[in-house]
């Protein structure tokens, strides 16, 4: 049980640090614009999903708390 808590703590700390460093992620989708028989046109559209800094801070703090509690047991 102790090793499971420590693994979760390390994962939460890593997610928190990455979230604070990048503050979001971007992905691209391809959308069909025109489809007239043999004529086809597509466009790439970028979407950005922002991650609030409070989310990264909470994940980081939760990981540190789990790490301390897991180490004491």
FIFIMAR-424592 format. One record per residue (C-alpha): residue in three letters; y, x, z. Coordinates in steps of 0.001 Angstrom, whole numbers, plus 500000, padded with zeros to 6 digits. Last residue first. Layout:
N
ALAYXZ...
% end
This chain:
73
UNK505463503610507417UNK508714505572507559UNK508476506791503944UNK508050503272502579UNK511112502017504475UNK513237504905503199UNK512008504534499595UNK512349500756499729UNK515960501104500889UNK516686503681498169UNK515161501430495505UNK517153498430496691UNK520370500476496616UNK519703501644493050UNK518749498162491856UNK521833496690493548UNK524112499330492035UNK522670498812488567UNK523199495057488820UNK526709495544490240UNK527548497637487171UNK527151494568484952UNK524740494974482062UNK526222494133478673UNK523972492824475896UNK525344493862472514UNK524233492291469236UNK524550494050465891UNK524077492103462658UNK522380493524459586UNK522984491483456454UNK520600490124453880UNK520948489124450246UNK518248487716447996UNK518354486977444284UNK514899486233442830UNK515181482518443620UNK518523481966445337UNK518251483254448914UNK521664484268450248UNK522669485416453750UNK519329486172455426UNK519855487801458793UNK518555491171459974UNK518850491779463695UNK520184494844465482UNK520029495717469185UNK522570497068471632UNK522159497922475305UNK524243497702478438UNK526083499730481077UNK524566503041479831UNK524876505256482921UNK524898502563485608UNK521877500849484097UNK520032504149483705UNK520669505038487362UNK519636501598488606UNK516501501489486471UNK515462504923487765UNK516097503910491383UNK514115500697490886UNK511199502626489352UNK511213505122492241UNK511185502312494796UNK508369500478492995UNK506304503684493015UNK507024504227496720UNK506012500677497578UNK502732501073495688UNK502028504424497373UNK502365502850500821UNK500000500000500000
% end
